[in-house]
Amino acid sequence: METKEHNNSKIILAVLAGAAIGVVIGYFLNSDKKDELLNDLKVGASKLKDDLTEKIDDIKNSVEEHLKNKTT
């Protein structure tokens, strides 16, 4: 069982991590490398979407195969 102090520590760390990420993104968006950063983020997001779509399709196929084998 987690203590209240442990949960509070997790919340504080999450807030600090979010603030740090926000500062870094803000810095890059106000720098000359803004376009490069945005392009990298778009490419990364697209790759992540493709990877997730592929994994979801794999899971669907596995479930369908399992159900098909279970009924025979």
NUGUMI-392318 format. One record per residue: residue in one letter; x, y, z of N, C-alpha, C in turn. Coordinates in nm, 4 decimals. Layout:
BEGIN
 residu      nxx      nyy      nzz     caxx     cayy     cazz      cxx      cyy      czz
      A        X        Y        Z        X        Y        Z        X        Y        Z
...
This chain:
BEGIN
 residu      nxx      nyy      nzz     caxx     cayy     cazz      cxx      cyy      czz
      M   0.0845  -0.1180   0.0000   0.0000   0.0000   0.0000   0.0893   0.1246   0.0000
      E   0.0627   0.2159  -0.0897   0.1434   0.3367  -0.0993   0.0964   0.4399   0.0029
      T   0.1938   0.5125   0.0541   0.1593   0.6156   0.1511   0.1215   0.7443   0.0799
      K   0.0575   0.8317   0.1552   0.0157   0.9605   0.0991   0.1377   1.0418   0.0573
      E   0.2461   1.0333   0.1372   0.3684   1.1074   0.1042   0.4287   1.0566  -0.0266
      H   0.4236   0.9250  -0.0472   0.4768   0.8665  -0.1700   0.3966   0.9150  -0.2908
      N   0.2651   0.9187  -0.2776   0.1796   0.9679  -0.3864   0.2066   1.1152  -0.4135
      N   0.2235   1.1940  -0.3067   0.2534   1.3361  -0.3241   0.3866   1.3551  -0.3946
      S   0.4854   1.2721  -0.3625   0.6162   1.2801  -0.4272   0.6033   1.2520  -0.5768
      K   0.5214   1.1518  -0.6114   0.5004   1.1202  -0.7536   0.4370   1.2375  -0.8263
      I   0.3405   1.3005  -0.7630   0.2716   1.4147  -0.8245   0.3683   1.5302  -0.8444
      I   0.4486   1.5581  -0.7437   0.5456   1.6680  -0.7529   0.6463   1.6397  -0.8637
      L   0.6969   1.5166  -0.8721   0.7917   1.4812  -0.9782   0.7282   1.4936  -1.1159
      A   0.6029   1.4531  -1.1285   0.5344   1.4634  -1.2573   0.5172   1.6090  -1.2984
      V   0.4825   1.6941  -1.2031   0.4658   1.8370  -1.2328   0.5997   1.8985  -1.2733
      L   0.7061   1.8646  -1.2004   0.8391   1.9181  -1.2339   0.8862   1.8689  -1.3708
      A   0.8613   1.7417  -1.4005   0.9004   1.6879  -1.5311   0.8221   1.7577  -1.6430
      G   0.6932   1.7789  -1.6213   0.6119   1.8489  -1.7208   0.6587   1.9909  -1.7419
      A   0.6943   2.0589  -1.6318   0.7445   2.1962  -1.6427   0.8763   2.1994  -1.7184
      A   0.9641   2.1045  -1.6895   1.0940   2.0998  -1.7587   1.0749   2.0754  -1.9076
      I   0.9854   1.9855  -1.9421   0.9575   1.9586  -2.0841   0.8998   2.0834  -2.1500
      G   0.8115   2.1522  -2.0800   0.7544   2.2759  -2.1332   0.8597   2.3824  -2.1582
      V   0.9551   2.3950  -2.0666   1.0628   2.4926  -2.0835   1.1469   2.4583  -2.2056
      V   1.1809   2.3320  -2.2203   1.2625   2.2895  -2.3347   1.1887   2.3145  -2.4657
      I   1.0624   2.2779  -2.4711   0.9844   2.3000  -2.5943   0.9716   2.4494  -2.6223
      G   0.9456   2.5277  -2.5189   0.9372   2.6731  -2.5362   1.0660   2.7323  -2.5887
      Y   1.1782   2.6843  -2.5369   1.3088   2.7331  -2.5832   1.3272   2.7035  -2.7319
      F   1.3004   2.5795  -2.7711   1.3201   2.5436  -2.9112   1.2218   2.6145  -3.0034
      L   1.0994   2.6348  -2.9579   1.0021   2.7023  -3.0434   1.0374   2.8497  -3.0633
      N   1.1144   2.9062  -2.9725   1.1573   3.0454  -2.9872   1.2970   3.0573  -3.0459
      S   1.3547   2.9464  -3.0883   1.4889   2.9503  -3.1454   1.4819   2.9392  -3.2975
      D   1.5982   2.9441  -3.3582   1.6068   2.9310  -3.5035   1.5770   2.7884  -3.5494
      K   1.5810   2.6944  -3.4584   1.5594   2.5544  -3.4951   1.4131   2.5122  -3.4823
      K   1.3237   2.6088  -3.4729   1.1812   2.5801  -3.4549   1.1274   2.4893  -3.5657
      D   1.1559   2.5237  -3.6904   1.1028   2.4448  -3.8025   1.1578   2.3026  -3.8011
      E   1.2861   2.2901  -3.7667   1.3473   2.1576  -3.7598   1.2825   2.0746  -3.6483
      L   1.2584   2.1363  -3.5332   1.1957   2.0669  -3.4220   1.0537   2.0230  -3.4578
      L   0.9774   2.1132  -3.5175   0.8399   2.0791  -3.5549   0.8369   1.9655  -3.6564
      N   0.9284   1.9676  -3.7514   0.9359   1.8609  -3.8508   0.9714   1.7284  -3.7835
      D   1.0690   1.7315  -3.6910   1.1062   1.6099  -3.6194   0.9884   1.5558  -3.5395
      L   0.9120   1.6453  -3.4758   0.7950   1.6024  -3.3992   0.6901   1.5400  -3.4900
      K   0.6684   1.5992  -3.6080   0.5712   1.5438  -3.7025   0.6140   1.4054  -3.7501
      V   0.7423   1.3910  -3.7832   0.7937   1.2621  -3.8295   0.7805   1.1583  -3.7184
      G   0.8177   1.1967  -3.5957   0.8080   1.1049  -3.4827   0.6654   1.0642  -3.4545
      A   0.5728   1.1596  -3.4602   0.4319   1.1297  -3.4358   0.3769   1.0369  -3.5440
      S   0.4172   1.0600  -3.6666   0.3716   0.9755  -3.7770   0.4244   0.8332  -3.7607
      K   0.5516   0.8208  -3.7228   0.6105   0.6878  -3.7021   0.5416   0.6176  -3.5855
      L   0.5159   0.6907  -3.4787   0.4475   0.6327  -3.3634   0.3089   0.5828  -3.4025
      K   0.2368   0.6630  -3.4816   0.1031   0.6234  -3.5281   0.1116   0.4959  -3.6114
      D   0.2089   0.4911  -3.7020   0.2243   0.3725  -3.7864   0.2584   0.2490  -3.7030
      D   0.3496   0.2664  -3.6061   0.3883   0.1546  -3.5194   0.2699   0.1046  -3.4373
      L   0.1927   0.1984  -3.3820   0.0765   0.1593  -3.3019  -0.0288   0.0903  -3.3869
      T  -0.0511   0.1408  -3.5072  -0.1470   0.0788  -3.5985  -0.1039  -0.0640  -3.6308
      E   0.0252  -0.0828  -3.6546   0.0772  -0.2167  -3.6848   0.0595  -0.3102  -3.5648
      K   0.0896  -0.2609  -3.4447   0.0741  -0.3432  -3.3242  -0.0729  -0.3789  -3.3007
      I  -0.1619  -0.2841  -3.3219  -0.3056  -0.3104  -3.3052  -0.3513  -0.4160  -3.4051
      D  -0.3054  -0.4054  -3.5288  -0.3406  -0.5063  -3.6297  -0.2872  -0.6436  -3.5901
      D  -0.1636  -0.6480  -3.5366  -0.1061  -0.7754  -3.4914  -0.1904  -0.8364  -3.3801
      I  -0.2324  -0.7529  -3.2862  -0.3140  -0.8009  -3.1744  -0.4486  -0.8532  -3.2253
      K  -0.5120  -0.7775  -3.3159  -0.6399  -0.8215  -3.3729  -0.6247  -0.9570  -3.4416
      N  -0.5182  -0.9696  -3.5204  -0.4954  -1.0955  -3.5911  -0.4713  -1.2103  -3.4939
      S  -0.3970  -1.1847  -3.3876  -0.3705  -1.2881  -3.2879  -0.4984  -1.3308  -3.2180
      V  -0.5815  -1.2349  -3.1821  -0.7083  -1.2663  -3.1157  -0.7987  -1.3449  -3.2099
      E  -0.8085  -1.3014  -3.3349  -0.8927  -1.3710  -3.4315  -0.8427  -1.5138  -3.4517
      E  -0.7117  -1.5318  -3.4619  -0.6523  -1.6653  -3.4808  -0.6800  -1.7521  -3.3576
      H  -0.6650  -1.6941  -3.2408  -0.6893  -1.7679  -3.1172  -0.8363  -1.8118  -3.1087
      L  -0.9272  -1.7209  -3.1408  -1.0692  -1.7532  -3.1371  -1.1054  -1.8591  -3.2420
      K  -1.0438  -1.8490  -3.3578  -1.0686  -1.9454  -3.4649  -1.0201  -2.0844  -3.4223
      N  -0.9037  -2.0912  -3.3626  -0.8492  -2.2202  -3.3184  -0.9275  -2.2768  -3.2002
      K  -0.9810  -2.1894  -3.1185  -1.0551  -2.2338  -3.0009  -1.1886  -2.2964  -3.0400
      T  -1.2500  -2.2506  -3.1471  -1.3812  -2.2992  -3.1886  -1.3701  -2.4267  -3.2737
      T  -1.2508  -2.4604  -3.3184  -1.2365  -2.5812  -3.4019  -1.1880  -2.6979  -3.3209
